[in-house]
């Protein structure tokens, strides 16, 4: 059931008109929403940013410091620090769009599938924007992007974008990490089938066929091996 909206402010709701939260100046009350799944009502306020942009903002976001401007503060801070235009800057915009912009062509694979960005990267912390938290965490935990061939990848593809679940990876490495990837066990290790095929220079389809037919151990990577009732299955 969708949230219900009411335009009249509840008498017990504190009037924030005239208050300042960062660059936001509260102009007046907008409306409140109630969701059947929620315990409390959400109050929204008409606000004007110091840069002139006017928006309707959730009151709790302003009070908790997760919204302090229309986004211009983030941009100003990034410009001053020289982070605007960096690889991490573009990466951040990309993951935010995939997770929260329903018009993004890949939204159904990310936000539409329940993938989200951790709170500190999405909203930031007091005195530090979300994108600054993201860039600092990335550079501290996994380092700068190794090359233009690398993009940010989630280690656990069913997990969210958060400090402990990301790495820089090439397109091939990411392909081996997809939810549809076939994993095989060999020599005490579990790895993507493609990795094993590359390691022993065996056709991926040949290796897949052997695995499906129950071939295991050294025979799995043996060249020119014959499957029962068939001819040669390898090159």
N, C-alpha and C positions, 0 to 999 in steps of 0.2 A: 504494500500500500504506500502511495506517495505521501510526502510530507504535506501537512496542511498549513496554510499561511494565514496570519491575522495581522491587520495593519494597526490596530489599536494597542498601544503600549500598556502592559499590565501595571496596575498601580504600585506593585511591590518591586518593579524593575527600576533600578537606579538610572536616573537621567544622566546620560553621558554628554549631552549637548554642550559644546564649548570646551570639552576636555581635549588634551593633546596626548597622543601616543606616538612617539617618534615623530615622523613627518605627517602623520594623520591629524587633521583637525575635524572633530565630530560636528557635523552641521545639524543633525537632527535624527529622529527615530525613523526607521524604514518599516520594519515588520518583524514578526517573530514566527518561527516555524516549530511545529510539533510533529515528531515522528513516532508512530506506534511502538517502534522498537526502543525508543529512547526514554530516559527517566525525566529529563528536564527539557524545557523549551530553549530554543536557540534564538537569541536576539540579534538583529542586524541593524546597522546604523549607516546613515548617509554621511560620507566623509570626503574631505578634500585634501589631497596631498600637497605639500609645499611647492611641487612642480606644476600644480594646476589641475592634475587629473582628479576626477571625481568618481567614486565607486561606492558600492554598498559592501560593508565589511562586517564580518561576524565579530560581535563584541568581545567574546572570550579570547579570540585570536589577538586582539589589540591588548587586552589586559594582561595576557600571558607573555606578550612580547614576540609572538610568532608572526605578527604582521605589523610592521612599523612604517611601511610606505607602499606605493604602487609598484615598486620594483626598481625605482630610480636610485634608491640608496644602494642596492646591490650593484647596480651598474656603475655608480660613482666610485664605490670602493674598489671594484675590480679594475676600473680605469686607472685610479691612483696607484694601485699596486702592480699594474702591468699585467694582470691575469686575463684581462679581456682579450679574446681572440686566440688564446692558447688552445692546445689540443684538449686539455681537460675541460675548458670552458665550453667548447662545442660538444664534447661528450656528455656533459651535464645537461645541456639543452636537449640533446637527443633522447636521453633516457627519461627525462621529465615529459617530453612530448609523447613518447611511446606508452608511458604509464598513465598519463592524465589527459591527453588530448584525444577525445573520442573521434576526431576527424582524421587523425594520423592513420596512414595506410596500414601500419602494423599494430594498431591499438588492440585488435582482437587477440593478438599473440602475447600481449604484455598486460596492460591495465585491464583489458577485457577478460583475461584469464586469471586475474587475481594477483598479478605481479605488481608490487609497489616499491616505493623508495623509502628508506628508513626515515624516521621523523627528523633527525638532526640534519640530514641532507636535504630534505624537502622544506622544512620550516626554519632551520637554523637554531641557534641558541642565543640567549641574551647577549647583545653586542657583536654577534657574528652571524652573517647570513648563511643560508643553506648552501649556496654554491661555494662560499669560502670554506665551510666545514668539509664539503665534498673534496675540493682541491687539496686542502691540507691533509685530509685522511689518505687520499690517493697517493700523494707524493711521499708521505711518511711510511705507509704500509707496503705499497707495491712499486713506488718510484714513478718517474715520468714515463710517458709512452716511449717504448724502445724504438719504434720506427713507424712510418706512415702505414705500414702493412698491419699494424696492431690496432685493435679496438677493444673496448671494455667488454668483458665476458663474465657471466655469472657462473661460478664454479658448480654450484648446485642449480640446475636449470629450473627446478621447481621452487627455488627460494627467491628472496627479494634482493634488491640492490642495497647492500649494506657493507660496511668495512671488511667483514670477515668472509664475504661471499663473492668477491670480485677479483679479477686478474686481467692483465693485458694478454691478448691472444691473437694469433693470426686467423684468417678465415678458415684455413684447414683445421687448426686446432679447435675452433669453435664448432665446425661441422662434426668433429669427433665427439663433441660434448652435447649434442642435441638430444632431446628426450627420445627421439626415434632411433638413436644410435644403438647398434647391436654390440654388446660387450661379451668378450670371451675370456676364458681362463687358460693361461698358458704359463708353465714353469713357475707356478705359485703366485702369479700376478693376474689381476683382472685389468683388461685394457680394451679399447675400442677395436673392433674387428679390422678397421682400416689401418690402425697402427701396426698390428701384427702382420697384415698383408704387406705393408711397406717394408717392415723390418726384414722379411724373408723374400722379398721380391716375388710374391705370389699374387695372382689375380684375385681381386677382392671377391668376385662372384664365385670363384673356385673355392675359396676359403669359406664363404658363407654356406655353400652347398655341402662341404664336408662337415661343418659344424651342425647343420640341420640333420645330417645323416648319422650323427653320434660319434664322429671321429674325434678323438682327443689325444693329448700328449704329442710326442714327436711326430706321429703320423699325420697330425693336422697340418704341419708345415712341410711335409715331405713332397718333393717335386715328382711329377710323373706317377703319382700313386693311383692305383686302380680301385674304384669303388665296386662293391659286390654287384655283379650282373651288369656292369657298365664298362665302357672303354676308359681311356685316359681322361682324367678330370683336370689335369693341369697342363700348362704349356710345355 
